């Protein structure tokens, strides 16, 4: 955990003077770091530097193990609430037949109904690179088939050998 490495504890605090705050909210004021360390050791707690950039640095007397546990718990909770967006990719060719387009659109609608994003990619080979408008017109044709079930997130865009279009499910 990178946060652990940033936090200075007990003897690692090199500042001469610190602003000290107790775990219960009691303010000890500006004292020497040795004095703060003595107070913390009497209470059986740790001296933790919270704001190293302040003048003088702010330290808090607390149970560092408990503090670290609470931080990890908050991070896990935030991770649980995070929504992962799954993107499915459908590859096409400029010379695709209509029944193949229908088949791919059926799968795209399936993915959209599951709440997934769908990226359509038209791969351009050889001479097809000279006229990417054909790929754009193919994607527009597909968009006409799915527009009542999806939102177009990105317009058809020429990127390298591909023309991409991203669609998202409607709410």
DRENDRENRO-257506 format. One record per residue: residue number from 1; y, x, z of N, C-alpha, C, O in turn; residue in one letter. Coordinates in Angstrom, 2 decimals. Last residue first. Example, Ala and Ser with C-alpha at 12.3 -4.5 7.8 and 13.67 -1.06 7.14 Angstrom:
BEGIN
<2, <-2.25, 12.85, 7.08>, <-1.06, 13.67, 7.14>, <0.03, 12.90, 7.87>, <1.14, 13.41, 8.04>, "S">
<1, <-5.69, 13.19, 7.80>, <-4.50, 12.30, 7.80>, <-3.30, 13.20, 7.80>, <-3.32, 14.24, 8.46>, "A">
//
This chain:
BEGIN
<171, <3.87, -30.97, -21.16>, <3.67, -31.40, -19.76>, <3.22, -32.84, -19.73>, <2.99, -33.39, -18.66>, "X">
<170, <2.13, -29.43, -23.85>, <3.20, -30.32, -23.37>, <2.85, -30.77, -21.97>, <1.68, -30.93, -21.62>, "X">
<169, <1.20, -25.94, -24.03>, <0.88, -27.36, -23.88>, <2.08, -28.17, -23.42>, <2.95, -27.67, -22.70>, "X">
<168, <2.65, -23.77, -26.53>, <2.30, -24.07, -25.15>, <1.99, -25.57, -25.02>, <2.46, -26.36, -25.83>, "X">
<167, <2.26, -21.29, -29.07>, <2.49, -22.69, -28.67>, <1.98, -22.89, -27.25>, <1.01, -22.26, -26.83>, "X">
<166, <3.47, -18.74, -31.12>, <2.93, -19.09, -29.81>, <3.28, -20.53, -29.50>, <4.43, -20.96, -29.64>, "X">
<165, <2.67, -16.97, -34.00>, <3.34, -18.16, -33.50>, <2.67, -18.52, -32.17>, <1.44, -18.61, -32.09>, "X">
<164, <2.93, -14.11, -36.20>, <2.51, -14.76, -34.96>, <3.32, -16.00, -34.65>, <4.51, -16.09, -34.99>, "X">
<163, <1.62, -12.30, -38.69>, <2.67, -13.28, -38.48>, <2.18, -14.12, -37.31>, <1.13, -14.77, -37.40>, "X">
<162, <0.82, -8.77, -38.92>, <0.58, -10.14, -38.48>, <1.84, -10.99, -38.56>, <2.96, -10.48, -38.50>, "X">
<161, <1.35, -6.17, -39.31>, <0.49, -6.81, -40.31>, <0.23, -8.28, -39.99>, <-0.50, -8.95, -40.71>, "X">
<160, <4.44, -6.36, -37.78>, <3.44, -5.44, -38.33>, <2.66, -6.08, -39.45>, <3.24, -6.50, -40.46>, "X">
<159, <5.31, -9.51, -37.46>, <5.17, -8.34, -36.60>, <4.06, -7.45, -37.14>, <2.88, -7.75, -36.96>, "X">
<158, <7.21, -12.29, -38.11>, <6.50, -11.21, -38.79>, <6.50, -9.97, -37.89>, <7.57, -9.44, -37.58>, "X">
<157, <6.79, -15.40, -36.53>, <7.53, -14.15, -36.60>, <6.64, -13.07, -37.20>, <5.48, -12.93, -36.83>, "X">
<156, <7.28, -18.80, -35.96>, <6.50, -17.80, -36.69>, <7.33, -16.54, -36.94>, <8.44, -16.61, -37.48>, "X">
<155, <8.79, -19.16, -32.64>, <8.73, -19.48, -34.07>, <7.83, -18.46, -34.76>, <7.63, -17.37, -34.24>, "X">
<154, <7.35, -19.78, -29.54>, <7.93, -18.79, -30.44>, <7.73, -19.25, -31.88>, <6.64, -19.66, -32.27>, "X">
<153, <6.68, -22.28, -28.54>, <7.35, -21.33, -27.67>, <8.05, -20.26, -28.50>, <9.18, -19.87, -28.22>, "X">
<152, <6.46, -25.55, -29.31>, <6.47, -24.23, -29.96>, <7.31, -23.30, -29.10>, <8.52, -23.50, -28.96>, "X">
<151, <4.26, -27.63, -27.52>, <5.63, -27.15, -27.69>, <5.56, -25.79, -28.36>, <4.70, -24.97, -28.03>, "X">
<150, <1.83, -30.17, -28.46>, <2.25, -28.84, -28.03>, <3.75, -28.62, -28.23>, <4.41, -29.33, -28.99>, "X">
<149, <1.07, -32.57, -29.55>, <0.37, -32.16, -28.33>, <0.89, -30.83, -27.78>, <0.43, -30.40, -26.72>, "X">
<148, <2.55, -32.89, -31.85>, <2.65, -33.97, -30.86>, <1.89, -33.64, -29.57>, <2.05, -34.36, -28.58>, "X">
<147, <1.96, -30.61, -33.44>, <3.26, -30.71, -32.77>, <3.36, -31.83, -31.75>, <4.20, -31.74, -30.84>, "X">
<146, <-0.30, -30.05, -34.94>, <-0.43, -30.03, -33.47>, <0.87, -30.33, -32.73>, <0.88, -30.31, -31.50>, "X">
<145, <0.29, -30.19, -37.65>, <-0.94, -30.84, -37.18>, <-0.99, -30.95, -35.65>, <-1.65, -31.85, -35.11>, "X">
<144, <2.55, -28.67, -37.96>, <2.65, -30.10, -38.26>, <1.44, -30.86, -37.73>, <1.55, -32.04, -37.39>, "X">
<143, <1.46, -26.16, -37.44>, <2.38, -26.75, -36.47>, <2.51, -28.25, -36.70>, <2.58, -29.02, -35.74>, "X">
<142, <0.06, -25.72, -39.81>, <-0.69, -25.90, -38.57>, <0.18, -26.57, -37.52>, <-0.28, -27.44, -36.78>, "X">
<141, <2.27, -25.43, -41.49>, <1.28, -26.48, -41.79>, <0.46, -26.78, -40.54>, <0.19, -27.95, -40.24>, "X">
<140, <3.40, -23.17, -40.39>, <4.17, -24.43, -40.37>, <3.25, -25.62, -40.62>, <3.43, -26.68, -40.03>, "X">
<139, <1.41, -21.32, -41.01>, <1.67, -21.64, -39.60>, <2.49, -22.93, -39.46>, <2.28, -23.68, -38.52>, "X">
<138, <1.71, -21.34, -43.81>, <0.43, -21.73, -43.21>, <0.63, -22.12, -41.74>, <0.09, -23.13, -41.28>, "X">
<137, <4.29, -20.32, -44.04>, <4.04, -21.70, -44.49>, <2.71, -22.22, -43.94>, <2.59, -23.40, -43.63>, "X">
<136, <3.83, -17.74, -43.08>, <4.75, -18.62, -42.35>, <4.50, -20.07, -42.74>, <4.49, -20.96, -41.89>, "X">
<135, <2.16, -16.78, -45.09>, <1.64, -16.89, -43.72>, <2.51, -17.83, -42.89>, <2.00, -18.62, -42.09>, "X">
<134, <3.94, -16.83, -47.22>, <2.71, -17.61, -47.32>, <2.11, -17.82, -45.92>, <1.63, -18.91, -45.60>, "X">
<133, <5.87, -14.99, -46.49>, <6.25, -16.41, -46.49>, <5.01, -17.31, -46.56>, <5.02, -18.42, -46.04>, "X">
<132, <5.10, -12.41, -46.86>, <4.70, -13.02, -45.59>, <5.09, -14.50, -45.50>, <4.70, -15.19, -44.56>, "X">
<131, <4.38, -10.76, -49.43>, <4.96, -12.10, -49.28>, <4.46, -12.76, -47.98>, <3.53, -13.56, -48.01>, "X">
<130, <3.33, -8.24, -49.13>, <4.54, -8.37, -49.95>, <5.19, -9.74, -49.78>, <6.40, -9.88, -49.97>, "X">
<129, <0.95, -8.53, -47.82>, <2.08, -7.97, -47.06>, <3.40, -8.15, -47.82>, <4.46, -8.22, -47.20>, "X">
<128, <-0.90, -9.17, -49.71>, <-0.34, -10.29, -48.93>, <0.87, -9.83, -48.11>, <1.72, -10.64, -47.75>, "X">
<127, <-1.93, -6.82, -50.69>, <-0.81, -7.43, -51.42>, <-0.16, -8.59, -50.65>, <0.99, -8.94, -50.92>, "X">
<126, <-3.43, -6.05, -47.67>, <-3.02, -5.52, -48.97>, <-1.77, -6.15, -49.55>, <-0.69, -6.04, -48.98>, "X">
<125, <-3.41, -8.85, -45.53>, <-4.14, -7.72, -46.09>, <-3.52, -7.33, -47.43>, <-3.12, -8.20, -48.21>, "X">
<124, <-2.34, -10.22, -42.50>, <-1.99, -9.99, -43.90>, <-2.68, -8.72, -44.40>, <-2.56, -7.66, -43.79>, "X">
<123, <-3.37, -12.69, -40.28>, <-3.48, -11.29, -40.66>, <-3.21, -11.15, -42.16>, <-3.78, -11.87, -42.97>, "X">
<122, <-1.78, -14.77, -38.15>, <-2.22, -14.70, -39.54>, <-2.19, -13.22, -39.94>, <-1.14, -12.58, -39.92>, "X">
<121, <-2.39, -16.16, -35.11>, <-2.08, -14.90, -35.78>, <-2.65, -14.94, -37.19>, <-3.84, -15.14, -37.39>, "X">
<120, <-1.30, -18.22, -32.53>, <-1.87, -18.19, -33.86>, <-1.43, -16.90, -34.53>, <-0.25, -16.56, -34.52>, "X">
<119, <-1.95, -18.56, -29.21>, <-1.21, -17.73, -30.17>, <-1.97, -17.77, -31.48>, <-3.15, -17.40, -31.55>, "X">
<118, <-1.61, -20.94, -26.68>, <-2.36, -20.54, -27.87>, <-1.45, -19.74, -28.78>, <-0.34, -20.16, -29.10>, "X">
<117, <-2.15, -21.43, -23.18>, <-1.24, -21.14, -24.28>, <-2.08, -20.66, -25.46>, <-3.13, -20.05, -25.27>, "X">
<116, <-3.91, -24.10, -21.53>, <-3.79, -22.71, -21.96>, <-2.77, -22.58, -23.08>, <-2.54, -23.53, -23.83>, "X">
<115, <-4.64, -26.61, -20.69>, <-3.43, -26.02, -20.12>, <-3.22, -24.57, -20.51>, <-2.42, -23.87, -19.88>, "X">
<114, <-6.62, -27.91, -21.96>, <-7.02, -27.21, -20.73>, <-5.83, -26.52, -20.07>, <-5.97, -25.92, -19.01>, "X">
<113, <-5.32, -28.71, -24.23>, <-5.66, -29.76, -23.25>, <-6.11, -29.16, -21.93>, <-6.01, -29.80, -20.89>, "X">
<112, <-5.23, -26.25, -25.55>, <-3.98, -26.84, -25.05>, <-4.26, -27.91, -24.01>, <-3.53, -28.03, -23.03>, "X">
<111, <-7.93, -25.97, -26.29>, <-7.32, -25.01, -25.37>, <-6.04, -25.59, -24.75>, <-5.81, -25.42, -23.55>, "X">
<110, <-8.10, -28.16, -28.06>, <-8.99, -28.07, -26.91>, <-8.39, -27.15, -25.84>, <-8.34, -27.50, -24.66>, "X">
<109, <-6.33, -27.40, -30.00>, <-6.03, -28.60, -29.23>, <-6.88, -28.65, -27.96>, <-6.43, -29.12, -26.91>, "X">
<108, <-7.77, -25.20, -30.99>, <-6.45, -24.99, -30.39>, <-6.08, -26.19, -29.52>, <-5.56, -26.02, -28.41>, "X">
<107, <-10.00, -26.45, -32.08>, <-10.17, -25.55, -30.95>, <-8.84, -25.32, -30.23>, <-8.80, -25.25, -29.00>, "X">
<106, <-8.70, -27.83, -34.15>, <-9.47, -28.59, -33.15>, <-9.68, -27.73, -31.90>, <-9.55, -28.22, -30.78>, "X">
<105, <-7.73, -25.70, -35.62>, <-6.77, -26.58, -34.95>, <-7.47, -27.40, -33.87>, <-6.91, -27.62, -32.79>, "X">
<104, <-10.14, -24.74, -36.66>, <-9.35, -23.88, -35.76>, <-8.33, -24.72, -34.98>, <-8.09, -24.46, -33.80>, "X">
<103, <-10.89, -26.94, -38.28>, <-11.78, -26.45, -37.23>, <-10.99, -25.63, -36.20>, <-11.17, -25.82, -35.00>, "X">
<102, <-8.77, -27.06, -40.10>, <-9.05, -28.21, -39.22>, <-9.90, -27.78, -38.02>, <-9.66, -28.22, -36.90>, "X">
<101, <-9.12, -24.59, -41.37>, <-7.88, -24.86, -40.63>, <-8.12, -25.99, -39.64>, <-7.72, -25.90, -38.48>, "X">
<100, <-11.57, -25.07, -42.60>, <-11.49, -24.03, -41.57>, <-10.22, -24.20, -40.72>, <-10.24, -23.97, -39.51>, "X">
<99, <-10.81, -27.02, -44.43>, <-11.77, -27.40, -43.38>, <-11.79, -26.35, -42.26>, <-12.01, -26.70, -41.10>, "X">
<98, <-9.04, -25.50, -46.07>, <-8.52, -26.60, -45.26>, <-9.49, -26.98, -44.13>, <-9.06, -27.24, -43.01>, "X">
<97, <-9.48, -21.88, -45.98>, <-9.73, -23.21, -46.55>, <-9.28, -24.30, -45.57>, <-9.16, -24.04, -44.37>, "X">
<96, <-7.21, -19.13, -46.14>, <-8.14, -19.95, -45.37>, <-8.27, -21.34, -46.00>, <-7.29, -21.90, -46.50>, "X">
<95, <-5.66, -16.94, -46.98>, <-6.53, -17.63, -47.95>, <-7.56, -18.51, -47.25>, <-8.69, -18.63, -47.73>, "X">
<94, <-4.47, -15.79, -44.78>, <-3.62, -16.57, -45.68>, <-4.47, -17.43, -46.60>, <-4.07, -18.54, -46.97>, "X">
<93, <-6.38, -16.28, -41.78>, <-6.09, -15.52, -42.98>, <-5.23, -16.40, -43.88>, <-5.26, -17.63, -43.76>, "X">
<92, <-6.21, -16.12, -38.16>, <-6.32, -16.82, -39.44>, <-6.06, -15.84, -40.58>, <-5.59, -14.73, -40.37>, "X">
<91, <-7.16, -16.32, -34.79>, <-6.84, -15.49, -35.95>, <-7.13, -16.27, -37.23>, <-8.14, -16.95, -37.36>, "X">
<90, <-5.94, -17.32, -31.79>, <-6.68, -17.82, -32.95>, <-6.21, -17.04, -34.16>, <-5.04, -17.08, -34.53>, "X">
<89, <-6.13, -16.66, -28.38>, <-5.64, -16.21, -29.67>, <-6.55, -16.75, -30.77>, <-7.77, -16.65, -30.70>, "X">
<88, <-4.90, -17.93, -25.31>, <-5.99, -17.82, -26.26>, <-5.40, -17.46, -27.62>, <-4.30, -17.89, -27.96>, "X">
<87, <-3.77, -17.04, -22.19>, <-3.39, -17.18, -23.60>, <-4.61, -16.96, -24.47>, <-5.27, -15.92, -24.38>, "X">
<86, <-3.11, -18.29, -19.05>, <-4.17, -17.81, -19.92>, <-3.75, -18.08, -21.36>, <-3.41, -19.21, -21.72>, "X">
<85, <-1.19, -17.47, -16.37>, <-1.15, -18.13, -17.67>, <-2.18, -17.48, -18.57>, <-2.15, -16.27, -18.82>, "X">
<84, <-1.44, -18.09, -13.02>, <-1.86, -17.18, -14.07>, <-1.90, -17.96, -15.39>, <-2.57, -18.99, -15.49>, "X">
<83, <0.86, -18.54, -10.51>, <0.13, -19.22, -11.56>, <-0.17, -18.23, -12.67>, <0.74, -17.60, -13.21>, "X">
<82, <0.73, -17.86, -7.06>, <1.08, -17.41, -8.39>, <0.24, -18.14, -9.42>, <-0.96, -18.33, -9.23>, "X">
<81, <-0.22, -18.48, -4.62>, <0.68, -19.46, -5.21>, <1.07, -19.10, -6.63>, <1.68, -19.91, -7.34>, "X">
<80, <-1.67, -16.18, -4.01>, <-2.38, -17.44, -4.18>, <-1.53, -18.46, -4.92>, <-2.04, -19.22, -5.74>, "X">
<79, <0.40, -14.34, -3.66>, <-0.52, -14.16, -4.80>, <-1.30, -15.45, -5.07>, <-1.56, -15.78, -6.23>, "X">
<78, <1.51, -15.23, -1.30>, <2.32, -15.28, -2.52>, <1.44, -15.16, -3.76>, <1.71, -15.79, -4.78>, "X">
<77, <-0.64, -14.67, 0.40>, <-0.18, -16.05, 0.25>, <0.63, -16.20, -1.04>, <0.47, -17.18, -1.77>, "X">
<76, <-0.68, -11.89, 0.23>, <-1.85, -12.65, -0.22>, <-1.47, -14.10, -0.47>, <-1.93, -14.70, -1.45>, "X">
<75, <1.83, -11.31, 1.38>, <1.54, -10.93, -0.01>, <0.36, -11.70, -0.57>, <0.40, -12.14, -1.73>, "X">
<74, <1.47, -12.27, 3.98>, <2.50, -12.86, 3.13>, <2.24, -12.56, 1.66>, <2.40, -13.43, 0.80>, "X">
<73, <-0.53, -10.48, 4.82>, <-0.81, -11.92, 4.80>, <0.18, -12.64, 3.90>, <-0.20, -13.53, 3.13>, "X">
<72, <0.85, -8.09, 4.78>, <-0.29, -8.27, 3.88>, <-0.62, -9.75, 3.72>, <-0.96, -10.20, 2.62>, "X">
<71, <2.69, -8.64, 6.85>, <3.17, -8.34, 5.51>, <2.05, -8.58, 4.48>, <2.29, -9.18, 3.43>, "X">
<70, <0.95, -8.94, 9.06>, <1.76, -10.08, 8.62>, <2.29, -9.88, 7.21>, <2.34, -10.84, 6.43>, "X">
<69, <-0.05, -6.31, 9.21>, <-0.97, -7.44, 8.98>, <-0.21, -8.65, 8.45>, <-0.65, -9.32, 7.52>, "X">
<68, <2.28, -4.90, 9.87>, <1.60, -4.63, 8.60>, <0.66, -5.78, 8.23>, <0.59, -6.17, 7.06>, "X">
<67, <2.75, -6.00, 12.43>, <3.75, -6.12, 11.38>, <3.11, -5.94, 10.00>, <3.35, -6.73, 9.09>, "X">
<66, <0.50, -5.14, 13.81>, <0.73, -6.58, 13.65>, <1.72, -6.84, 12.52>, <1.55, -7.77, 11.73>, "X">
<65, <0.95, -2.39, 13.69>, <-0.29, -2.95, 13.15>, <-0.13, -4.44, 12.87>, <-0.56, -4.94, 11.83>, "X">
<64, <3.37, -2.08, 15.09>, <3.34, -1.84, 13.64>, <2.09, -2.42, 12.99>, <2.15, -2.91, 11.86>, "X">
<63, <5.05, -3.84, 17.31>, <3.66, -3.47, 17.08>, <3.49, -3.33, 15.57>, <3.48, -4.32, 14.85>, "X">
<62, <8.37, -2.41, 17.77>, <7.42, -3.49, 17.48>, <6.00, -2.94, 17.38>, <5.79, -1.72, 17.36>, "X">
<61, <11.66, -1.78, 17.68>, <10.50, -1.52, 18.53>, <9.56, -2.70, 18.34>, <9.88, -3.83, 18.69>, "X">
<60, <13.36, -0.62, 14.84>, <12.93, -1.75, 15.65>, <11.69, -1.34, 16.44>, <10.81, -0.65, 15.93>, "X">
<59, <16.35, 0.93, 13.67>, <14.94, 1.00, 14.03>, <14.61, -0.20, 14.91>, <15.46, -0.72, 15.63>, "X">
<58, <18.68, 1.86, 11.25>, <18.25, 0.80, 12.17>, <16.74, 0.92, 12.39>, <15.96, 0.99, 11.44>, "X">
<57, <20.83, 4.73, 11.06>, <19.63, 4.00, 10.64>, <19.19, 3.00, 11.70>, <19.31, 3.25, 12.90>, "X">
<56, <24.42, 4.14, 11.69>, <23.20, 4.93, 11.79>, <21.98, 4.09, 11.37>, <22.07, 2.87, 11.31>, "X">
<55, <24.14, 3.24, 8.47>, <24.78, 4.30, 9.25>, <25.05, 3.75, 10.65>, <25.93, 2.89, 10.75>, "X">
<54, <21.20, 2.59, 6.43>, <22.34, 2.18, 7.25>, <22.89, 3.37, 8.03>, <22.21, 4.38, 8.22>, "X">
<53, <18.89, 3.43, 5.21>, <20.16, 3.71, 4.53>, <21.39, 3.34, 5.35>, <22.50, 3.73, 5.00>, "X">
<52, <16.68, 2.53, 6.64>, <17.01, 3.96, 6.69>, <18.36, 4.29, 6.06>, <18.92, 5.35, 6.35>, "X">
<51, <15.84, -0.02, 8.36>, <16.92, 0.21, 7.39>, <17.34, 1.67, 7.44>, <18.24, 2.03, 8.19>, "X">
<50, <13.57, 0.40, 10.01>, <13.65, -0.76, 9.11>, <14.67, -0.53, 8.01>, <14.40, -0.82, 6.84>, "X">
<49, <11.32, 2.43, 11.56>, <12.62, 2.44, 10.88>, <12.63, 1.33, 9.84>, <11.82, 1.31, 8.91>, "X">
<48, <9.82, 1.70, 14.63>, <9.71, 1.59, 13.17>, <11.09, 1.56, 12.55>, <11.94, 0.76, 12.96>, "X">
<47, <8.00, 2.65, 17.28>, <9.38, 2.68, 16.82>, <9.32, 2.75, 15.29>, <8.84, 3.73, 14.72>, "X">
<46, <5.46, 0.60, 18.83>, <5.89, 1.65, 17.90>, <7.37, 1.52, 17.60>, <7.94, 0.43, 17.66>, "X">
<45, <4.46, 0.09, 22.30>, <4.72, -0.34, 20.92>, <5.16, 0.85, 20.08>, <5.22, 1.98, 20.57>, "X">
<44, <4.42, 0.33, 25.02>, <3.13, 0.37, 24.31>, <3.26, -0.09, 22.87>, <2.31, -0.59, 22.28>, "X">
<43, <6.71, 0.60, 26.44>, <6.29, -0.77, 26.15>, <4.94, -0.83, 25.43>, <4.37, -1.91, 25.26>, "X">
<42, <6.89, 3.35, 26.45>, <6.77, 2.64, 27.74>, <6.25, 1.23, 27.53>, <5.47, 0.72, 28.34>, "X">
<41, <7.27, 3.81, 23.71>, <6.00, 4.25, 24.32>, <5.79, 3.58, 25.69>, <4.66, 3.29, 26.06>, "X">
<40, <9.87, 2.75, 23.38>, <8.74, 2.17, 22.66>, <7.40, 2.55, 23.31>, <6.51, 1.71, 23.44>, "X">
<39, <11.36, 4.49, 24.97>, <11.35, 3.05, 25.28>, <10.13, 2.40, 24.63>, <9.44, 1.59, 25.26>, "X">
<38, <10.88, 6.90, 23.58>, <10.45, 6.75, 24.97>, <10.35, 5.28, 25.37>, <9.39, 4.87, 26.02>, "X">
<37, <12.11, 6.36, 21.14>, <10.67, 6.62, 21.16>, <10.11, 6.47, 22.58>, <9.01, 5.96, 22.76>, "X">
<36, <14.76, 6.18, 21.96>, <14.10, 5.01, 21.37>, <12.59, 5.14, 21.41>, <11.88, 4.18, 21.67>, "X">
<35, <15.14, 8.84, 22.73>, <15.26, 7.78, 23.73>, <14.57, 6.50, 23.25>, <13.89, 5.83, 24.02>, "X">
<34, <14.87, 10.07, 20.27>, <13.94, 10.42, 21.36>, <13.94, 9.34, 22.43>, <12.89, 8.96, 22.95>, "X">
<33, <17.04, 9.10, 18.86>, <15.70, 8.70, 18.42>, <14.65, 9.02, 19.50>, <13.66, 8.30, 19.62>, "X">
<32, <19.69, 7.84, 20.97>, <19.02, 8.94, 20.26>, <17.61, 8.48, 19.89>, <17.05, 7.59, 20.53>, "X">
<31, <21.38, 4.71, 20.16>, <20.77, 5.66, 21.09>, <20.13, 6.80, 20.28>, <20.05, 6.72, 19.06>, "X">
<30, <23.27, 1.93, 19.97>, <23.09, 3.24, 19.34>, <22.62, 4.23, 20.39>, <23.32, 4.55, 21.35>, "X">
<29, <21.38, -0.93, 21.21>, <22.59, -0.26, 20.74>, <22.26, 1.06, 20.06>, <21.13, 1.29, 19.63>, "X">
<28, <19.40, -2.60, 21.94>, <19.58, -1.42, 22.78>, <20.81, -0.63, 22.37>, <21.25, 0.24, 23.11>, "X">
<27, <19.00, -6.00, 21.98>, <19.70, -4.92, 21.29>, <19.94, -3.78, 22.27>, <20.60, -3.96, 23.30>, "X">
<26, <16.15, -8.06, 21.78>, <17.08, -7.34, 22.65>, <17.68, -6.16, 21.89>, <16.96, -5.41, 21.23>, "X">
<25, <14.17, -9.19, 20.31>, <15.55, -9.46, 19.89>, <16.59, -8.75, 20.74>, <17.78, -8.83, 20.45>, "X">
<24, <11.66, -8.38, 20.93>, <12.06, -9.70, 21.45>, <13.50, -10.06, 21.07>, <13.99, -11.12, 21.45>, "X">
<23, <11.60, -5.83, 19.98>, <10.75, -6.82, 19.31>, <11.15, -8.24, 19.71>, <11.01, -9.18, 18.93>, "X">
<22, <14.97, -4.38, 19.94>, <13.65, -4.64, 20.50>, <12.90, -5.72, 19.73>, <13.50, -6.43, 18.92>, "X">
<21, <16.69, -1.96, 18.08>, <16.52, -3.39, 18.38>, <15.11, -3.58, 18.89>, <14.16, -3.01, 18.36>, "X">
<20, <19.00, 0.69, 17.74>, <17.68, 0.23, 18.18>, <17.70, -1.25, 18.56>, <18.59, -1.72, 19.27>, "X">
<19, <20.22, 2.94, 15.57>, <20.58, 1.65, 16.17>, <19.24, 0.99, 16.48>, <18.45, 0.75, 15.57>, "X">
<18, <20.08, 6.47, 16.29>, <19.59, 5.26, 15.62>, <20.16, 4.03, 16.32>, <20.53, 4.08, 17.49>, "X">
<17, <20.65, 9.93, 15.78>, <21.04, 8.66, 16.42>, <20.52, 7.50, 15.59>, <20.51, 7.54, 14.36>, "X">
<16, <19.11, 11.77, 14.27>, <19.53, 12.08, 15.64>, <19.84, 10.80, 16.40>, <19.35, 10.59, 17.51>, "X">
<15, <16.20, 11.15, 12.28>, <17.62, 10.90, 12.55>, <17.93, 11.19, 14.02>, <17.13, 10.89, 14.91>, "X">
<14, <13.49, 11.29, 11.80>, <14.21, 12.55, 12.00>, <15.68, 12.37, 12.37>, <16.35, 13.34, 12.74>, "X">
<13, <10.53, 9.81, 12.44>, <11.95, 9.49, 12.36>, <12.75, 10.73, 12.75>, <12.69, 11.17, 13.89>, "X">
<12, <7.98, 10.52, 13.06>, <8.43, 10.80, 11.69>, <9.93, 10.53, 11.51>, <10.52, 10.97, 10.53>, "X">
<11, <7.33, 9.59, 15.57>, <7.80, 10.97, 15.46>, <8.30, 11.33, 14.06>, <9.00, 12.33, 13.90>, "X">
<10, <7.58, 6.26, 14.67>, <7.60, 7.15, 15.82>, <8.18, 8.55, 15.57>, <9.38, 8.69, 15.37>, "X">
<9, <7.56, 5.93, 11.09>, <7.14, 5.52, 12.43>, <7.38, 6.65, 13.43>, <7.39, 7.83, 13.08>, "X">
<8, <8.95, 4.66, 8.10>, <8.82, 5.80, 9.02>, <8.51, 5.27, 10.42>, <9.10, 4.29, 10.88>, "X">
<7, <7.77, 3.27, 5.13>, <8.16, 3.02, 6.51>, <7.92, 4.25, 7.37>, <6.82, 4.81, 7.37>, "X">
<6, <6.63, 4.07, 2.72>, <8.09, 4.03, 2.84>, <8.55, 3.94, 4.29>, <9.60, 4.46, 4.64>, "X">
<5, <3.92, 3.76, 3.01>, <4.44, 5.12, 2.83>, <5.95, 5.17, 3.01>, <6.49, 6.20, 3.41>, "X">
<4, <3.68, 0.98, 3.12>, <3.29, 1.80, 4.27>, <3.91, 3.18, 4.19>, <4.37, 3.72, 5.20>, "X">
<3, <4.32, 0.19, 0.54>, <5.26, -0.13, 1.62>, <4.97, 0.72, 2.86>, <5.89, 1.15, 3.56>, "X">
<2, <2.10, 0.75, -0.97>, <3.27, 1.61, -1.11>, <4.28, 1.38, 0.01>, <5.02, 2.29, 0.38>, "X">
<1, <-1.18, 0.86, 0.00>, <0.00, 0.00, 0.00>, <1.24, 0.90, 0.00>, <1.39, 1.72, 0.90>, "X">
//
